[in-house]
Amino acid sequence: MRLSDLRGRTVAVWGAGREGRAAVTAIAAHGPAELVAVDDSANFLSLPWDGPLAEAAPLVTGEAGFVRLAAADVVVRSPGVPQTHPWLVELRRRGVPVTQGTALWMADHAARTVGVTGSKGKSTTSSLISHLLTAMGRPNVFGGNIGVPTLDLPESELYVLELSSYQCSDLTDSPRVAVVTALFPEHLDAHGGEREYYRDKLNLLAHDPQTIVVNGADPRLAAELGELPAVRAGRPDTTHVAAGLDGTPWFHFGDQPLFPRAVLPLVGRHNEGNLCVALAVLDALGIDVVAEKDSLAIAVAEFQGLAHRLTEIADPSGLTFVDDTLATSPYAAMHAIDAYEGRPLTVIVGGTDRGLDYTPLAEHLAERELTVIGIPDSGARIVEALAGLPKVRTEMVDDLVDAVRLSRELTPAGGVVLLSPAAPSYGRFRNFEHRSEVFAQAVADTAGSQRA
């Protein structure tokens, strides 16, 4: 289904956030017979619905919203509407067509798009791809789950999109290059279970992409893909990291050395894998990564890590505060913790409680010495999961600001305070950017406080 297919039809846009606003604006331009917006989760964090938006589509809130959804010819849901929402289940039972803005957009732009998803690494990898393409003289527009909604993107010859599992689930067209960085259980409450989550995530690959590029070192991803033809980055026949002639780690393409690992300014082994995937995508798009290795090395060295992904904040105390608010799962938090191995570490965890299993995090920290500070809502469950670990000190506080304040008291000089929540931000924050803002402000506001 394309945007143009909505002309003359009754359309209901479900969701009044960033994605819903973009959908209303885009759909209104295509002349629907009737357009309405529905928000069943309005609260104190909701943004005003007024001006051109209200003129294009009246906003219906509360239970009355379902009546409007059920009466529509097409429902365009925001990614934040879970698969398990009772209204969505009933709409599908009734046969009401349901799609998303990203699916509408992809129907017209798939042939010009690199789409990146994954349970971790999708933000950094998609940003790396966009950055390196630009450096190689391939202008592109970057957007999706992080940044600009697809329906707000300007026209371009090439797009690089970061796509969430929610956005992937309704696609009926795969991008030209479909990329998956990792796979592990996440968002299970919104998808209905582990199998459903994998199904929705891998729907990115289900509609005839020209090329599939995956992280070949991820065992669960390998198991799900089976024999599906794909470029498996990280393996010796494609982009990978191995010892160079000088004995240090180098990025390679097959048996050809490209540049030293030290060129990449991002910490952590997982970021090595992210760059391997990005380089494999460039190769799939016809860029000779061996011939361009010197230019690529310069571009990699100039890459600025994403805000909110292992972003270090300067502090006069000598502590290193790290914003990793995009780490919304225990697995992502584990990689962040590993990146600071060998330094005194305090980790702030907790956010929206989606019922995730934190046993893997506990097992990962079994031999680690660190402090973990939990904040609502899921912080208490995480702390409980870590109970009994001999080298892990745990504390609970009421909010993120209190966690920053306590971290200054508990973290030894020269140590790291890592906000890696292992949970999403919604409920107490508007989005991950809002959580990051609160963290950075708390670091600044407490900078003059005395540490115990």
N, C-alpha and C positions, 0 to 999 in steps of 0.2 A: 504494500500500500504506500502510495506517494502522497505528498501534501496536496497535489493537484486533484487527487481522488476525493478530497473532502469538500470540494465545491458543491454547493447545493444540498449538503447533508447536515443533519443535526449532530453536533459534536459537543462532547463534554470533556473538559480538561480537568483531570483529577490531581490536585496539588497546587498550592499557591506560592511555592518557593521559587528559586531561581529557574529551575527547569519548567515549572508550570507557567511562569511569566513569559519565558521564551516561546513556549508552545502557543499560548494565546496570541501573541504578537504575530507569529508566523502563520498560524491557521487563519486568523482574521483577514490576512492579505489575500487569501485564496477563495474568499466568498462563500463561506458555509451558510446554509439556510438559517441556522441558529447556532450560537456559541455560548456556552455557559462554563463557568469555573466552579469547582467543588473543592472545599477544604473541610475535612472531617476532623482535623487535628489542630485547629486554631488555638493559640495560647499567647502568653505574654511575649514570646519571642517572635511572633508573626509580624511580618512587615505590612505596612498599609496597602490596601488594595483600592486604588483611586486613580483619577486622571484617565489617560487613554486606555489603561487596562480595564477599568470599570466600565468605560464606554463600549469597549469591544466585547466584554463578557461579564455579565453580572456574577457576583460571587455568592454562592449558596453554601452555608455552613451547617454543621450538625447533621442530624438524621435526615433532614429534608434533602440532603445531597444525594442519598441513594436513589430517591425517586427520579431525580434528574439524570443520574448515570444510567439507570435501567431504561429510561425513555430515549436514550441517545442512539443514533445509528452507529456511532463510533465513539469509544472512550479512549482518550489519550492520557495514560497515567504517568505521573512522575516516577522516577526511579525509586524514590523513597517509599512508595506504596508496596508493601510486602506481598509476595505470592500467597501468603497465608491469611491475608486480610479477609474477614468473612464476606464483605461486600464483593471483593474480587472473585472469591470462590463462587458466589451466587451469580454474578454477572456471567462468568464463564459457563456455569450450569445452564443458564438461559440462552446461551449462544450469542451474547452481545460481543461484537468484535472489540478487542482490546489491543492497543498498541502503545508505543512510546514515541516521544520526539526523536530520539536517536534512530529508531527503526524507520521513521518517516524520512529522516535526513539521509540515512544510509542507502535507501532505495534509489536515490538520485546521485549519490556520490561514491558508491562502493569502489568503482574502478580507479578512483584517485586517492584511495585512503589506505593508510597503515593503521590497523587497529590493534591496540595492546591491552591485554588483560592479564590477570594473575592474582593469586592470593597475597603475594608480596612482590615488590620490585616493579610493578607496572608504572608507578609514577616516575621513578628515576629512569627506567628504561625508555619510556616514551619521550621524556624530556631529552635524554641523551640522543635518541634517534633524530629528533627535530633539530637539535643543536648541531649534530654532525652533518646532517643533510644541508643545512644552511651554509656550513663551512665549506662544503663540497660544491657550492654553487647550485643547490637545488632548493629554491625558496619553497616554504611550506607554511601552513597555518596549524598551530598546535591548540588543542582544546579537548573537550569531553568532560569526564568525571572531575578532573582537576582543572580549573580554569573556566573557559567560556563554554556554555552549553552548545551542543552541536547546531541547534536551530538559530543561534546568534552568530555563527561563524561567517566571515566574509567569503566571497568566491576566491578560489585558489586552484592552481594546477595540481597541488598535492596537499594532503592533510595527514597529520599524525594525531591520533586520538588515544587518550587513556580511557578505558571503558571498564566500568564496574560490572559485577555479576548481574546486578539489577538491569543495567543497560543492555547487556548481552542477551538477556533472557527472551526478549521480544523481537530480536532481529530476524528478518526473513531474507536478508542479503548479507553475505560475508564481505569484509573488506578485501581489497586486492592482496594485501599481505596481512595475514592474521597471526598474531604473536601471543604466546602464553609464557609467562615467566616462572610460574610456580603454582602448585595446587596443594592445598590442605584445608581441613574443615574450617569454615568461617560463615558468618551470617546464616547459621542453620535455622534460627527462629524465623527469619524472613523468607526462606526458601522452602522450608518444610522438612529438612533433613539433609544428611550428607550427600546422598545420591542425587537429590533434587538440586542441591547447590552445584555439584559437578556438572550436571546436565545443563543448567542455566549458564554456567561459566563457559563451557565448551560449545555452547550454541554459536559462539563466534566463529567456529570452524565448520559449521554444519551446512553452509550454503555456498559451496564451490569457490573458496578463495583460490587465487592463482598460486600463492605460495603460503605455506605454514612454517613459521619459525618458532621453536620452543627451546626452553632451557633443558638441555639433554642430561643435566646432572640431577634433575628432580625425580626421585623414584616413583612418587605417586602419580605424577604427570605421565611418566613413561608407562605406568600400568594402565592408566585410563586411555592413552592413545593407542596402545597395542602396536599394530603394524601400519598405522596410518602414515602415509608418506609425509615427511616433515624434515626440515633442516634442524638438526639437534645440536645447538650451540653448546660449547664446552667439551665437545668430543674431538679427538685428534684429527679427524678429517675436515674439520671446519674451524671456526674461531675458538680458541682455547688459550689457557695459561699454562706454560711449561718453562722449565729452566732454559735460559738463554746461554750463549757462549760464555758470558761472564759469570755464570753460575747463579744469577739472580732471576726471579720470575719475569718472564716476558709474555706479552700477548703475541699469539701466533695465528696465522691463517694456514691450516694444514701444516706443512713442514717449513713454512716461510715465517721467520721472525718479523714482527711489526715494530714494536716499541716496548720499553721496559714497563713493568707493572707500576713502578714509582711515578710514571707520568700521570696516572689517574689520581686526582686529589681526594677521592672519596675513600673513607675507611671501610674495612670489612671485606671478607671474602665474598659475601653475597653481591657486593658491588662489582667485583671482578666478573661474576656471572652476568650481571646486568649489561656490562659493556660488551661481553662476548655476544650476547643476544643482539645488541644494537649494531654491532659490526656485521653480524650475519644478515641483518635486515638490509643494510647498505649494499651488501653483495647481491642480495635478491633483487634490489632495485637497479642493478647494473653498474654499480660503482666498484672499480678495481681497487680493493682495499690494500693490496700489496703495492701497486704502483703509487697509490696516494698515501702510503704509510707515514711519510714525514709530515704532510699536511694534516693528516688525522691525529698524529701525536700532538701537534700544536693545539688543535681544536680540543682534544681530550684534556690537555693540561689547563686550558682556559675554561673548562666547564665548571659552572657554579652549581653546587649541589642545591637541590630543591629546598625552599623554605619548608620548615616543619618536618624535614627528614634528616635526622642527625645534624641539625644546624646548631653550631656552637655559639654561645652568647658570652661576650667578654664580661668579666666581673672583677672588680678591684680586689676582692678577697683572695684571689688565687685559685678559687674553685672554678671548674669548667661546668657551666650549665648548658645542657643540650636539649633542644626542642626536637622531639621525635613523635610529635602528636599524631602523625599519620600511621604510626604503628598501632593498628586497631585489632590485632590478634596476638595470642601468646607467641606464635611462631615469629612474627615480626619483631616482637620485643626481645626474643631470644637472640636474634641476629644483632640487634642493637647492643645488647649486653656484651656479646662476644667482641664487638668492635672496640670495647674499652677494657678488654682483659688486661690484667696487670696493674690497674690503677684502682685506688679506693673508690668504691662506687655506691651511690644511693639511687634507687630507682623508684619513681613515682608511678603507680599503676591505678587503674580504675576508670570507669566510665559507664556508658549504657550497658546494662546486664542483659546479654543475649543468651545466657545459659551455656556459654562455652565451657569446655572441659579444660581446666588449667593444670591437669596432671602432667602433660608434657613440659610445661614450664617448671613445675616442681622437680621433675626428673632432670631437667637441664641444669638446675641450680644446686643439685645434690652435693656437689663438691666445691661450690663457689662460696666465697666470703663476701657478703655485701649486705646492705640495708635496703629493705623494701618498705615504702610508705604507701598505704592504701587510702584511696578517696572514694566517695560514693560514685556510682551505685554498686559496681561490681568489686570494688576494692576489698570489701570484707570477705568475699568468697575467694579472691586470690590469696589474701593473707591466710585464710584458713587452709587453703591447699598447700601452702608452704610450711605449715606448722610441723615442727619436729625436725626440720633441717638444721643440723648442728651449727652451721656457719652463717645462717641467714637470720638477721635481726629484723623483726617486723613491727610496724606501728600503724595505727589508724588515726586519721584526722577527719575533720568535717568538710574540708574543701581544698581546692588546689592552692589557694593562697597560704593556708595553714601548712600545707605540705612543703611548699618552698621555704617557709619560715623554719620549720622543723629540720629540713634538710641542711640548713646552714649550721645548725647545732650539732648534727650527727655525723656530717661528712668530714673526714680528716683533711688537713691542709694538702692542697695539691690534688684533691680528689675530684670526682665527676658526679654531678647531679643530673640524672637522665630522666626526662619526662618521656616514657615509652609506655603508654597506658594499657596496652593489650586489650583495648575496648574502644568503641566509637564514642563520639562526643555528644550525640544528640540527647536531649532531655534537659541537661543543665547548661548547655551551650547551643548557640544557633547552628554551629558547624565546627569543623576542625580549625578553621581560621580563628574563630572566636576563642576557642580553647587556647590556641597558641598565643593570642593577644593577651589573655589573662595571665598566662604563664610568664611571658616576657615582662609584663607590667609588675607582676609580683617579684620577679628577680630584681627589677630596678628599684621598687619600693623598699625592699628589704636589704639593699646593698650596704646600708650603713649600720645594720644591726650587728650586735656583738655575738660571736659564736662562742659556745660553751667550751 
